[in-house]
């Protein structure tokens, strides 16, 4: 399907959940940032480093508020 081919091209980085090994988060490139992610499959939280493409288990983090 054409849409699947386009999505695969745009999101070429796949980060796998370190807990269940089934959930996946997609990124379109590398950056020097770490994001907090909730696994879409097991609902556990993990950190994903978009520079090294490494993931590690963590706990839910409290929000500090949004920048305006």
Secondary structure, 3 states (H helix, E strand, C coil): CHHHHHHHHHCCEEEECCCCCCCEEEECCCCCCEEEEECCCCCCEEEEECCCCEEEECCCCCCCCCCC
